[in-house]
């Protein structure tokens, strides 16, 4: 398998965690999202993913974009299940995962921030306010949901898809200096997840294309 | 089951299509997203969904937000399967669904448009440019993917989760006057889906809270 990703992309980060949790071998292909206007916009990468976004996973004749679709696919292959067998429990896991992956990540990713700060001329200050606004909305709701569902991790005591979606969003929020002290349960879950080897291996700064 | 939704919300629209395809009885509870600053921000609704977004599905003791989590849950209950049994086929369906549900819908929904036109002072013109920009990006990629995967519908000849995610985004794009002639395959699939009774019943203008 080949994973096309970028060290700081939170959607790539999720997939790396899944691959390491499942102990699947993969070749990491870095796609530099900034250099030369963004390698994701090249004709070659466009063949692989016309949406010009990372990640993309290639497994034989299967070319998959969308990190959540990739993770559900990997979950069907092997290793510890990231989605519970029980339909109600799986629904709760997906709900928490999508709170991060649908209602936060797409709003604060690179292309949106470029549009807000550049095209809309909001500048660095407007960009920071945008990030803080949406992180606070999403994390406030998530903190509240964790009161109901969390154990050691987001949903009970097993690592699930929800955990894979949470950790990269905390990384992103910290990178942009958002104060996370209002979210103690969320941060406690995050800190426990960071102790796990698969999460450590997947960290942005541990990737070959990291610039630190 | 009770579905809390709003006639024009594309995430609510997806879930209505699923409920009708599966012929499941449900009580529709309208949550007015505009009136009095938005009923989704009321304390009562916040109990149900602290993210203050629609839809929410209540099924006995299960309270589920996130339309995609709801649809996967409904898919486990009964009726025609919206996700294929085969893991690779399911991954392709999810990929196309998330192209609409993760990389388009969250970027052009009400709260984002209010922030862009209001807080960022982009006004009506900036809002229209924002919508057109992101619809064009998403639909261009989707049109390209349909060359590979489409049959009668988005993926082959069965109705899948991808179709439930496409139709509401076309409704939304049309509502804001985006020119859709560059996407002939996408629109042909859309038009075939609109012939199906479940899709007709789920249309925004057919809902009790519609203002037309």
Interface residues (C-beta under 8 A of the other chain):
Chain A: X49 X50 X51 X52 X53 X62 X64 X65 X66 X68 X69 X70 X72 X73 X76 X77 X87 X88 X90 X91 X92 X94 X95 X97 X98 X99 X101 X102 X103 X105 X106 X107 X112 X115 X116 X120 X122 X126 X130 X133 X137 X138 X140 X141 X144 X145
Chain B: X49 X50 X51 X52 X53 X62 X64 X65 X66 X68 X69 X70 X72 X73 X76 X77 X87 X88 X90 X91 X92 X94 X95 X97 X98 X99 X101 X102 X103 X105 X106 X107 X112 X115 X116 X120 X122 X126 X130 X133 X137 X138 X140 X141 X144 X145
